[in-house]
């Protein structure tokens, strides 16, 4: 769907905005002995999804980077459509 964000396109196709599954990653972390992480993400909804799968998120660390002409077209709709922090 040209011009759509991933979450909007998912909804237009009848899916949830975010179809990612966190359980496999959580299980890998557990098997490696990690029960807690500092999560590198700009999307606040990822922290509870990790916690719901048994991984304690002790801190959400945002990506900090300047926008460029190239990535601004990608970032702007995401900021508007979702609670994304840059």
C-alpha positions in Angstrom: 0.0 0.0 0.0 2.1 2.9 -1.3 2.3 5.8 1.2 1.1 3.7 4.1 2.9 3.0 7.3 3.5 -0.6 8.2 0.8 -0.5 10.9 -1.7 1.2 8.6 -1.1 -1.2 5.8 -1.5 -4.2 8.2 -4.9 -2.8 9.4 -6.0 -2.3 5.8 -5.2 -5.9 5.1 -7.2 -7.0 8.2 -4.2 -7.6 10.5 -3.3 -6.1 13.8 -1.0 -3.0 13.6 1.9 -5.0 14.9 2.0 -8.7 14.2 5.4 -9.3 15.6 5.8 -12.2 18.1 8.1 -11.6 21.0 8.0 -15.0 22.6 10.9 -16.6 20.6 13.2 -13.7 21.4 12.2 -13.8 25.1 12.9 -17.6 25.2 16.3 -17.1 23.6 17.2 -14.5 26.2 16.1 -16.7 29.0 18.1 -19.6 27.7 21.1 -17.4 27.5 20.6 -16.4 31.2 19.1 -13.0 30.7 16.0 -12.1 32.6 16.3 -8.4 32.3 17.4 -6.0 29.5 17.9 -2.4 28.5 15.7 -2.2 25.4 17.0 -0.1 22.5 13.8 1.2 20.9 11.8 4.4 20.1 8.5 2.5 20.4 7.2 2.5 24.0 4.7 -0.3 23.3 7.6 -2.8 22.9 8.6 -2.6 26.6 5.3 -4.1 27.8 5.3 -6.7 25.1 8.7 -7.9 26.2 7.6 -7.9 29.9 4.5 -9.9 29.0 6.8 -12.6 27.7 8.8 -12.7 30.9 11.7 -10.4 30.1 12.0 -7.5 32.6 12.7 -4.2 30.7 14.7 -2.2 33.2 15.2 0.7 30.8 14.0 1.8 27.4 16.9 3.5 25.6 15.9 5.6 22.6 17.8 5.7 19.4 19.1 9.2 19.0 20.0 10.2 15.5 19.5 13.2 13.2 16.9 13.1 10.5 18.2 13.2 6.9 16.4 14.0 3.7 16.3 10.3 3.0 14.9 9.1 6.3 12.6 12.1 7.0 10.0 10.8 4.6 10.0 7.5 6.5 10.1 9.0 10.0 7.4 11.7 9.7 4.4 9.4 9.1 5.6 7.1 11.9 5.7 10.0 14.3 2.2 11.0 13.4 0.6 7.5 13.3 2.1 6.0 16.4 3.6 7.0 19.7 7.1 6.9 18.4 9.8 9.0 20.1 12.8 10.3 18.2 
